[in-house]
C-alpha cells in the first residue's frame, strides 16, 4: 500500500514537472517570437528612417542645385546646371541613393493669376469636354474674384448654397489646389486623374502669382494652352531646351515665327523663385523608397523657405521607372 502511495506521489510530481516544463516552453517560445517580431520591427524602422534621410538629402541637394543654377546660368556656359522641368537626377550616399526632380512652378498655371484664355485652352488638352471646360474656367474665376457677379458659365454663392451641403463662394485666392474640389464642375477624377489619364492638379500651382507660362519648364500640355501654339512648335521648344536654356525670346524666334506676336503676352523665360521638389530615398537594391514632396521659395542669394513639405508623400514611383510621370 505504501509503495502505491509513493508511486502515486511520484506520478503527480512527474505531471507537475511536465506541466511546468510545458508552461516554461510556452513562455520561452512566446518570448522568442516577441523578440523576433521586435527585431524585424526595429530593422524595418531603421531601414525606413535611413530611406527617409536619403530622401531628405535629395531635397537639400536640389535646393543647393537651384541656388547654383540661379547664380551660374547666365555666367558659365560650361557649368553642369540641373534642369527644372522634372528631369530626374540621382545621387549615392554609402549604401543608399536618391532620385530627385525639380519643377519650376512657373511652368505651371497659377490658378490665382491665370487668364481665362489660358485656362480654357488648357483644360480640353487633358480630355475635358469644351462645355465642362467653360464651366470650370468661369467657376474658378468667380471663386477667386471679390464679388458675387456670375460669369456666363460660372457660379457664385447662390449656386453653392443650393447644394445638399451648402457653402459660400470664397471670393478670394485659392490657398491650396485641393480647394478646387469645391468649385463647380471640378470632380476628383478631373483634379487627380484616373488610370491612364492625367489630372489637372499636376499642371497647376498657387505659388507663383504669375499669369504667364515659362517656356523653359512648361510641359507640352501647358504649352498648348498658349494662343498661337501648335503641337509642332511645342515639340520644337521642348527639343531646343533639352540642350540649352532659353534665355530670351530672340533665341527661338526661328521656332515661333509669325506666332510670336500672339504668344508674347502669355510667355516668358525667367523664373519666379518657386520650385517644387520630389525626392525618393532608397536603401541598397530595394525597389520601393521613401518619398518627400516640397515646394521651396528661393529668397535672395542663399536663403529659402518651404511653402509646402510633405513627408512621406504617397507614390507609385519606384527605382527603375524614374523616367515616368507618376505624381
Buried (B, 14 or more C-beta within 10 A) or exposed (E): EEEEEEEEEEEEEEEEEEEEEEEEEEEEEEEEEEEEEEEEEEEEEEBBEBBBBBBBBBBEBBBEBBBBBBBBBEEEEEEEBBBBBBBBBEBEBEEBBBBBBBBBBBBBBBBBBBBBBBBBBBBBBBEBEEEBBBBBBBBBBBBBBEEEEBBEBBBBBEBBEEEEEEEEBBBEBBEEBEBBEBBBBBEEEBBBBEEEEBBBBBBBBBBBEBBBBBBBBBBEBBBBBBBBBEEEBBEBBBEBBEEEBBEEBEBBEEBBEEBBEEBBEBBBBBBBBBBBBBBBBBBEEEEEBBBBBBBBBBEEEEEBEEBBEEBBBEBEBBBEEBEEEEB
